[in-house]
């Protein structure tokens, strides 16, 4: 079993609930069991996942967002 970690990421470019859904979908493509909490007002996403912060950042960037890990 892979180790799950709690990551906090800054994701710029999210402007609406559609963005929240898109970001959540991108993350769940990498880890279908990820626990995702999006703070749209502050552009932050908390993720409990087995994926690495680099994998998540790359996937979110490809989806059109600017993302970087604040932890992890």
HUHUGI-V24119 format. One record per residue. N is the residue number from 0. RES is the residue in one letter. OMEGA is omega in whole degrees, -180 to 180 (999 if undefined). NEAR is the number of other C-alpha atoms within 8 Angstrom. Layout:
N|RES|OMEGA|NEAR, N|RES|OMEGA|NEAR
//
This chain:
0|X|-179|2, 1|X|-180|4, 2|X|176|5, 3|X|179|8, 4|X|179|9, 5|X|-179|9, 6|X|172|13, 7|X|-178|12, 8|X|171|13, 9|X|-179|12, 10|X|-180|12, 11|X|179|8, 12|X|177|8, 13|X|-176|10, 14|X|-174|6, 15|X|179|7, 16|X|176|6, 17|X|177|6, 18|X|178|9, 19|X|180|11, 20|X|180|8, 21|X|179|8, 22|X|179|9, 23|X|-179|9, 24|X|179|8, 25|X|-179|11, 26|X|-178|14, 27|X|173|10, 28|X|178|7, 29|X|-179|9, 30|X|-175|10, 31|X|-179|7, 32|X|-179|6, 33|X|173|11, 34|X|-173|7, 35|X|174|10, 36|X|-178|7, 37|X|174|9, 38|X|-175|8, 39|X|-177|10, 40|X|-178|4, 41|X|179|5, 42|X|-178|12, 43|X|178|11, 44|X|175|12, 45|X|-175|11, 46|X|169|13, 47|X|-168|11, 48|X|171|13, 49|X|180|10, 50|X|178|9, 51|X|178|7, 52|X|179|10, 53|X|177|7, 54|X|-179|9, 55|X|180|11, 56|X|179|12, 57|X|-178|9, 58|X|180|10, 59|X|177|14, 60|X|178|10, 61|X|179|7, 62|X|174|7, 63|X|179|7, 64|X|173|11, 65|X|-173|11, 66|X|172|12, 67|X|-178|9, 68|X|173|12, 69|X|175|8, 70|X|171|6, 71|X|999|8
//
